[in-house]
Amino acid sequence: MMVQPMEDYNFLNNRNQAIENYIQRVTELTQLKQTIPTNEELLKIASELGISDGEIAIAQKQSQAHFLRAQGYYSLNHWEDAIAELEEALAFNPSHLPMLHLLIKAYIGRWKDKHNRQDEIQARLRIKQCLEIQPDDQESLKLLAKLDQSIRNYQYRFWSLGAITVLFCGSIIGFFISDNLSLNLFNKNDQILQNLQQELNLEIDTLRKEQTLLYNESLEQLRNQQRINNDLENRIIELQNQIKNLEQKNQELLNKINQNQSSENPFNQIPESEINE
């Protein structure tokens, strides 16, 4: 009577092993091709491992549970656990963008902690896959920009620390070396510094002279422009006065013409009373 449960246990164990093998094969194929596996490739792997369509459907439903657990791990910064859950979830839903986005974030999070080159490579691989699924995926582009910025910040800190270390070591070495230099060497260095200071002072004087010259030229140009503006204003006033005089003379001429016309008209010489009679 104990044979049947043992057989059921062995069968379930074999099925679970087949599912694990399927997940491993899909993960390896994804990393090898650096693209999302096609449906034909997924069906071929399932067929080779003897996994039925019903088992795939059940595993696809379970992938949502993996996704939920991954979200919990990610919120606690448990990058390894989150990545493991998401790899299993994506094996049966390789084109699920939210899962891919969370996997990218987990890789970036682990890279910030350990600065492992492999995590950066995996994050970029998954970003590329997201853009293959949806070319205008803005979330993937934002994650790519975040990854690039994190790498630049790390490199900047790394090189800054290296430069500070080099300067510190150089200062110590310089101190010990300078402590053993002779007085003549000190005098020579002082002379070099004095020469440099004199050259700098000459350069500063030259720049100041050029600055003064430019200022004077600008001031002279401004004054010339002011004189031109004044001349123009005076000329305009003069022209306005001339126009006014011409208009006045014109009016006087018109008045004379009218007077002459009135004197030449005979009716204008007869009184108004005689005209009425």
C-alpha atoms as one frame of an Amber mdcrd trajectory, in Angstrom:
protein
   0.000   0.000   0.000   2.998   2.345   0.331   4.076   1.846  -3.258   1.568
   4.256  -4.809   2.517   7.310  -2.681   6.184   6.622  -3.419   5.453   6.474
  -7.126   3.483   9.746  -6.901   6.376  11.341  -5.053   8.856  10.203  -7.686
   6.602  11.445 -10.461   6.238  14.896  -8.853   9.962  15.031  -8.203  10.659
  14.218 -11.851   8.177  16.886 -12.974   9.761  19.487 -10.694  13.181  18.542
 -12.007  11.910  18.914 -15.554  10.544  22.362 -14.744  13.876  23.386 -13.198
  15.709  22.093 -16.247  13.336  24.053 -18.441  14.012  27.257 -16.480  17.756
  26.666 -16.708  17.615  25.991 -20.459  15.528  29.106 -21.142  17.827  31.259
 -18.994  20.914  29.946 -20.764  19.312  30.459 -24.175  18.358  34.022 -23.265
  21.886  34.877 -22.174  23.479  33.090 -25.126  21.332  34.738 -27.809  20.934
  37.990 -25.849  17.362  38.116 -27.157  13.949  36.939 -25.995  13.398  33.254
 -26.980  10.703  32.719 -29.583   7.611  30.595 -28.928   9.005  27.921 -31.233
  12.201  27.737 -29.179  10.249  27.520 -25.926   8.005  24.756 -27.280  11.049
  22.870 -28.539  12.693  22.958 -25.097   9.469  21.871 -23.425   9.094  19.016
 -25.895  12.671  17.834 -25.350  12.123  17.765 -21.586   8.736  16.071 -21.894
   6.784  18.963 -20.402   3.144  19.092 -21.454   1.149  22.181 -22.400  -0.830
  21.820 -19.194   2.302  21.853 -17.092   3.497  24.966 -18.935   0.157  26.673
 -18.249   0.434  25.827 -14.546   4.014  27.087 -14.452   2.959  30.335 -16.131
   0.431  30.903 -13.347   3.112  30.149 -10.772   5.365  32.730 -12.401   3.063
  35.422 -11.027   3.772  34.118  -7.528   7.499  34.336  -8.283   6.946  37.907
  -9.410   5.151  38.847  -6.186   7.892  37.313  -4.054  10.520  39.118  -6.112
   8.800  42.440  -5.421   9.005  41.747  -1.695  12.679  40.820  -1.878  13.425
  43.879  -3.993  11.758  46.217  -1.485  14.155  44.858   1.172  17.219  45.169
  -1.107  17.638  41.372  -1.199  18.978  41.484  -4.731  20.024  37.819  -5.078
  16.633  36.488  -3.955  14.764  38.952  -6.172  16.889  38.046  -9.200  16.422
  34.302  -8.634  12.626  34.655  -8.378  12.451  36.830 -11.477  14.616  34.477
 -13.558  12.164  31.674 -12.768   9.159  33.894 -13.454  10.533  35.044 -16.814
  11.260  31.498 -17.971   7.532  31.050 -18.621   6.763  34.712 -19.398   9.891
  35.971 -21.183   8.131  38.997 -22.721   6.579  40.282 -19.483   7.858  43.892
 -19.348   7.115  44.630 -15.656   9.096  41.528 -14.663  11.961  42.566 -16.908
  11.926  46.101 -15.486  12.130  44.800 -11.931  14.941  42.407 -12.895  16.898
  45.317 -14.409  16.399  47.340 -11.215  17.611  44.396  -9.124  20.757  44.035
 -11.235  21.422  47.773 -10.930  20.868  47.603  -7.171  23.330  44.744  -6.783
  25.825  46.543  -9.026  25.680  49.595  -6.741  26.486  47.363  -3.771  29.221
  45.183  -5.276  30.188  46.935  -8.556  30.302  43.588 -10.317  30.813  43.939
 -14.072  28.535  40.940 -14.712  25.560  42.717 -13.128  26.069  45.677 -15.453
  26.207  43.309 -18.449  23.001  41.546 -17.378  21.188  44.854 -16.826  22.149
  46.074 -20.302  21.124  42.732 -21.812  17.674  42.921 -20.237  17.253  46.557
 -21.301  18.030  45.517 -24.865  15.424  42.754 -24.650  12.806  45.206 -23.393
  13.455  47.489 -26.351  13.135  44.520 -28.704   9.717  43.790 -27.238   8.654
  47.452 -27.235  10.996  49.821 -29.112   9.564  52.936 -27.423   9.707  51.529
 -23.885  10.406  54.682 -21.864  10.939  52.802 -18.585  13.822  50.846 -20.105
  15.405  54.015 -21.437  15.116  55.642 -17.998  16.772  52.600 -16.395  19.561
  52.737 -18.990  20.163  56.410 -18.183  20.137  55.592 -14.456  22.700  52.810
 -14.959  24.985  55.044 -17.034  24.779  57.836 -14.456  25.548  55.430 -11.591
  28.606  54.148 -13.460  29.831  57.685 -14.162  29.392  58.660 -10.512  31.300
  55.573  -9.390  34.124  56.230 -11.852  34.297  59.843 -10.728  34.556  58.835
  -7.065  37.105  56.152  -7.932  39.338  58.500  -9.906  38.948  61.267  -7.332
  40.010  58.916  -4.560  42.931  57.744  -6.683  44.000  61.311  -7.399  43.815
  62.229  -3.713  45.874  59.149  -2.836  48.496  60.005  -5.450  48.664  63.598
  -4.244  48.965  62.502  -0.638  51.745  60.033  -1.423  53.433  62.599  -3.622
  53.302  65.139  -0.813  54.880  62.719   1.635  57.599  61.735  -0.847  58.180
  65.377  -1.684  58.494  66.225   1.988  61.153  63.588   2.596  63.012  64.520
  -0.584  62.889  68.224   0.152  64.125  67.563   3.665  67.334  66.190   2.145
  67.894  68.926  -0.427  70.776  71.300  -0.029  70.444  75.018   0.626  71.507
  75.799  -2.946  68.609  73.810  -4.308  66.234  75.762  -2.114  67.738  78.996
  -3.367  67.389  77.795  -6.944  63.743  76.938  -6.412  63.190  80.326  -4.804
  64.766  82.010  -7.810  62.531  80.049 -10.174  59.473  81.038  -8.163  60.528
  84.672  -8.180  61.015  84.573 -11.953  57.589  83.034 -12.377  56.085  85.681
 -10.124  57.743  88.464 -12.151  56.442  86.972 -15.393  52.959  86.775 -13.926
  53.160  90.382 -12.751  54.227  91.503 -16.229  51.366  89.572 -17.753  48.932
  91.143 -15.305  50.265  94.640 -16.090  49.930  93.984 -19.813  46.351  92.800
 -19.382  45.519  95.843 -17.269  46.950  98.159 -19.935  44.943  96.409 -22.618
  41.865  96.687 -20.447  42.437 100.438 -19.959  43.016 100.919 -23.693  39.825
  99.082 -24.562  37.922 101.100 -21.986  39.214 104.389 -23.411  38.402 103.322
 -26.941  34.892 102.327 -25.905  34.451 105.629 -24.066  35.667 107.607 -27.097
  33.305 105.706 -29.373  30.471 106.429 -26.981  31.322 110.132 -26.971  31.530
 110.230 -30.765  28.181 108.547 -30.973  26.760 111.070 -28.544  28.107 113.939
 -30.663  26.605 112.390 -33.774  23.273 112.062 -32.011  23.423 115.704 -30.903
  24.269 116.856 -34.445  21.371 114.866 -35.803  18.984 116.339 -33.260  20.161
 119.869 -34.101  19.809 119.186 -37.799  16.293 117.849 -37.290  15.333 120.961
 -35.314  16.861 123.165 -37.992  14.910 121.364 -40.723  11.726 121.645 -38.706
  12.267 125.411 -38.385  12.927 125.711 -42.118   9.760 123.780 -42.889   7.829
 126.012 -40.525   9.221 129.153 -42.225   8.418 127.758 -45.646   4.879 126.957
 -44.574   4.509 130.477 -43.193   5.810 132.026 -46.437   3.541 129.779 -48.414
   0.584 130.951 -46.387   1.543 134.574 -46.905   1.814 133.987 -50.651  -1.618
 132.408 -50.714  -3.039 135.386 -48.863  -1.545 137.798 -51.420  -2.905 135.744
 -54.298  -6.352 135.839 -52.758  -6.125 139.582 -52.256  -5.070 140.125 -55.875
  -7.926 138.007 -57.143 -10.357 139.960 -55.030  -9.097 143.320 -56.372  -9.378
 142.185 -59.999 -12.986 141.021 -59.636 -15.313 143.999 -60.573 -18.147 142.699
 -58.514 -16.084 143.109 -55.494 -15.879 146.926 -56.198 -19.700 147.476 -56.298
 -21.313 147.979 -52.957 -23.616 145.256 -51.866 -26.643 147.637 -51.727 -26.361
 148.516 -55.417 -26.142 144.931 -56.419 -29.380 144.219 -54.581 -31.158 147.046
 -56.495
